[in-house]
Amino acid sequence: MKQLTTLLAVFFALNATAQITINQSDFPRPASFTDSVSSSNLPGIAMPTEGPDQVWDYSTLTQTGLGIRPYSDATANTDFPGSLNSYDVDLFFQVFTIPSVHYDGVDANGWYNVGRAITGVGFPIGAITSGANDSLKFIGENVTYGGRLDIIQFPLTYQTNWTGAQTEITNFELTVASASLNNTPGSQNRIKSNTREVVGYGKLLIPNAAGAPSDTMDALLLKVYQSIVDSFYLGGSPAPQQLLTTFGLTQGNEVLDTFYVFYTAGFGAPVMNINFEGNDVTSAFYRTAAAGPVSSVSEVADLQVSCYPNPAQAGSTLVIAANPGKTIATQVSIIDLQGKQVGNVTLSAPQGNQYSLMLPNHLSTGIFMLQLQDDKGNTVGLTKLLVE
């Protein structure tokens, strides 16, 4: 009877959740840090139940991927007033990749998108248009988003909801000799709108860094309805249908998406995202840093180590200097900015606190994250490397 009483006490304690409110002071997002996101796309992940006093137990998820993204301090950038963070992200225009840097900010109203800096880049398009000198050039420029799209709003609590929209403009110049176009200006205008509602609160469990169940966290569940509409212009007018057909574009094309996001007080990022189609979960993303003993994304910075030379070349020798007292690393995973592992190197025993390794010859130029892991697969160090 005593055991039953204890179990009942634990059960009711787990289910009795007071109303949860997250204010700006409860969202400690640092200006510069390295973010680490685990992912799972295995079948059988449960859809979260909406409503009050829920228990969402995702502690048995198996990690199938890991994304690492460095955030830089953007507070002094006068081109994007109000920005807190920036990070590298690729934009895509059909098969063309456009490097850019995204900026976001946090103020008394919420966490929101500010704008992006686009790197100018050009592509030959003769394979598409049959013109030997035809080209598509994307303009390097700083673009502040029109409107405002809040990722979260303060105060965030059960049954709060809001709608926001932002306009993203990507300018280009198009040369197609057969159409008498010579560096003719054009643009892709994207309108991204969100309706967000806090549809539940309760207790959340996720895996911690060791893969064991976390302590229970008081959490809010957001449901996001997202619409993205693309329009295309050339020479100041809507792009002609022949051009749209050539590039496989649809004027006014709309993409709809719905997903869930969990937040908890004291952690300056989403704790977990649930993507789904119909009634089936397609993937889950979670931050073990929220599960303890790490209590905020800023503490992920404790994993940061240094490497040299940096920049380095593919196939060259690299030295990683780890923090004294850290667990000995046995391997290094090389991860690109899309979160894809592009290399893995087994490490020999360190000399002092330094590891020496040969970078794979197949690495392309660009920025990569190096993730040091111990013999149990735990992350014991992170650093950023530029390959030239």
N, C-alpha and C positions, 0 to 999 in steps of 0.2 A: 504493500500500500504506500509506503514511503517513496519507493521508486516511481510509482505511478503519479503521486503528487508532484514529485520533482519534474517529471516529464511534462505534466500539464502546465506547471509554472513556466517552464522554458517555452512551451508552445505558445501560451498566451502572451508572454513577454515578447516573443518574436513577431507576433501578429498585431500587437497593440502599438501602433506607430502614431506619435503625435503629429499634428500638421507641421509640414516642413516649409521653410522659407529661405531662399538664397538671395542675399543682397550683394552689392558690389564688394563689401568687406569680406564676404564669404567666398570670393572667387579670386584666390591669390595667384594670378597669372604673372610670372616674372617676365622681364623684357627679353632676356636671352637664356635659352635652355635647349636641351636636346630631348625631343619627344620620342617615345618608344611605344608602338602600338602592336599588340598581338592580334592575330586573326584566326578564325576557324570557319571553314566552309563544309564541314562534315555534315551528313544528313542527320535528321532527328533533333535539331536544335528547336526548343519550344518557343512559340510566340509569346511575348509578354502579355499578361492579363491586365486590362485597364481597370481603374477604380481605386478607391481608398484602401489602406491597410492590406496591401499585397505583400507576398513573399516571392521574389524572383530569384531562384537558385540556378545560377549558371556556373557554379563552382567546378563542375565536372567537364567543362569544355576542354578539348584538346587543341593545342596550338598547331596550326598548319602553316603559318607564315608570320613574319615579323617585319614591320615597317619602322624605319628610323628617319627622323627629319630634324635637322638643326634649325632653330629659330634665332634670328639675330635681333639685337636691340635697335628699334626704329624710332625711338623717342626724339632723336635729334635731327631726323630727316624733315627738312622744311618743305620738300615737295609733296609730302603726304602728312599734313598737319593732323595731330590727334592719334597718330599711329603708335602702337606699342611694339608689335612684332613684325618681322618680315621673314619670308622663306621662299626658296627657289621652287618653281613649279612650271611644267611645260604646258603650253596651250596647244590645241590641235585644230587645224583647219584641213579637214579630210585627211590626206596622207602626210600633210606637212606639219612639222613640229616647230613651235615658236618658243624659245626660252623666255621666261619672265620671272619677276619677283612679285609676290603677293604681299599686301600690307593689311593688317587688321588693328583694331583699337578697342579699348575698354574705357567707358565713361560711366557716369551715374545712371544712365539709361540702359546700358547693356553692353554686350560684346558684339562687335559688328565689323563688316568688311569696309575697308577704306578705298583701296585702289590697287593698281599694279604698274610696275615698270616693265615695258616690253623691250626686248633686245632686237634691234634691226637685223633681219636675215632675208636672203633672197634664194630663190630656187629656179632652176631651169624647168620649163614645163612642156618642152617639145614633144615628149612622149604622150602628152595629153592632147595638145593642140596641133601637132605636126609642123610647128614652126621652129626652125633651128635656133633662132634667137629669142624665142618667146620666154617670158619670165614672170614670176610672181614675187614681189618684194613686200615684206611686212615692215612697217615703219617703227623705228626705235623711238619710244616716247613714254612719258609718264601719264597715266590715265587715272583720274579720280572717278570712281563710280558715281553715276547719277542716281539720286534717291538714296535710300538707306535700307539695308537688310540686316536686321538684328538676329544673330545666331541665338542669343538668349536676351531676355529683358529682365531688369531688376524693378521691383522685387519679383522673384520667380517663386510661385507657389501653386498649389493644386487648383486647377480650373482657370488659371490665367491663360489668355490667348492673345495673339497679335498677328498682323499681316504686314509684310514689308516687301519691297521690290527694289532692284538695282538694275541699272543699264550699263552693260559692258560693251565698249566699242573697240574693235580691232581694225585699224586702218592699213590699207595696202595699196600698191601700185601694180597695175596689170599691163603687160605688153603682149599683144597677140596681133601679129602682122596681118593675118587674113581678115581680122575684124577692124583693122585700122586703129588699133589701140596702142599707144606708145606712152608707157608710164602713166596710164590713166588712173586717177585716184578712185578708190572704192573703199568699202567698209563692210564688216560684219557687225550688225547691231544685235546684241543678245539681251533680252529682258528676262531676268531671273526673279521669280516671285515665290514667296513662301507664306503659308499659313501654319503657325505653330501653336500648339495647345498642350498644356500640362494635363495629361489624361489619367495620371495615377501617382500614388505615393506609397511608400512602404519600405521593406527591407530587401537589399540587394546583396547577393554573394557572387563573386567571380574568382577565378584562380589567382593566386599570388605568384610572385616571381619564381617560386619553386614548384608551381603547379598544384599546390595544395589549396583547399578552400580558404578564402579570406574570412576575416571577421565580418559580421553583418554590418552593412552601411545603410543609414537612412538616406533614401534616394527619391528623386522625382523622375517621372517618366514623361517625356515629351513625344508627341506624334507630329511629324512634319509632312505637310503636303507641298510638294515642289513642282513648279512649272517653269520650263525653259523654252523660250520662243526665239528663233533665229530669223533675222531678215538681212537681205543682202542688197547693197547699193553700188552703183558704178556711175561715175561722172555726175553725181548729185541726184540721180534718179534710180528707181528700183531696177535691179539688174535684169537684163533681158533673159527670156526663157532659154534661148539657145546657149547662153553662157552658163546658166544654172545647170542645164542638162549635161554640158561638157564636163563640169566638175562634180556632178552627182549631187546637186544641192536642191532643196525644196524651199521656196519662199514661204515664210511664216510657219515653218515646221515647228511643232510643239512636242516636247518630251515631258511626260508626267512621271512623278516618282513619289512614293510614300515610304517613310522609314521611322524607326523609333530611336530615341536618344535618352540615356540616363545621365543625371547629374547628382552630385552630392556636395554638401557644404564643405569648404576647406580644400577643394581641389579645383584648380583653374583650367579645366578641360573636360570634355565629355568622358565619363567613366566607361561607357559602353554604347555602341551603335548596333542596331539590329536591322538588317536589310531583308526585305521579303517580297515575294510575288504571290498574289492570291492569299492563301492561308499557309504558305510554306516559307520558312526562313531560308534564305539563300546564303547568308554569311553573317558573321558576328565579329565585331572589332572591340577590343577591350584593353584598358591600360592597367597593367599589373601594379604600376606605381601607386594607384589609388587603393590597393588592397592591403597595404602595410607590409613590412614596417615603414616603407616610404609613405609619407603623408601628403606630399604635394609634388607637382611636376618639377619644381625648382630643385628638389633633392636628387633628381636624375642627374643633375650636373656633377654629383659626386663621382659618377662613373667616368667622367671625361678624363682622357689621357692625351698625351702628345705623341706626334710622330715626325720623323725627319729623314730625308729631305721632304719638304712639302711646299711647292708642287714636286711630284716625282714622275718618272716615266714608267710605262708598262715594261715588265721584264727586269726592272732594276731592283736593287736591294733597299729595303726600308727598315728603319729602326723605330720601334714603339717603346716609349718610356712610360711604364705603368706607375701608378701611385704606390709608394712603399706600404707594405702591410696588406695589400690586396691579395685575394686568393690567386694562386698560380693559374695562368691561362694555358690552355692546351691547343686552341685553334682560333683562327680569325675568319669570320664571315665577311665578305665584301658585298655591300648592298648599294644598289643605285638609288636615285632619288624617287623612283616609283615603288620602292620597297622590294624589288626583285633581287634575290641573291645571285650574283654573277661570278662568284668565286669563293673558294674555301681553302685555307692554308693551314696545315698542321704545324704547330710550333714546337721547337726544341726547348729544353729547359732554359730559363732566362739567365743572362749574365748580370748579376745584381738585380736591378729592376728593369732591365732592357731585353726586349725580344727582337731578334733579327729574322727577317723573312724575305723571300723573293716574290715580287708581285707577278701575277700571271701575265703572260705575253698578250693575251687576247683582250685586255682591258682597253676600252675606247677612251677618248679624252672626255673629261667631265668630272663632276664631284661625286664622291662615294663616301659612305659611312663604313668604318671598320669596327666590327663588333667582336670584342675579345670574349671568349667563353671558356669556362672551366670544364673538367671532364664529365660533369653532370649536365652540361648544356646551359648553365646559368650565365647570364651576362655579367662580366666583371670589369668591363672597360669599353668606352666608346670614343672614337675620334673621327674627324673629318679629313679627307684626303682629296687633293686636286691632282688629277692625272693629266699631263700635257702630251 
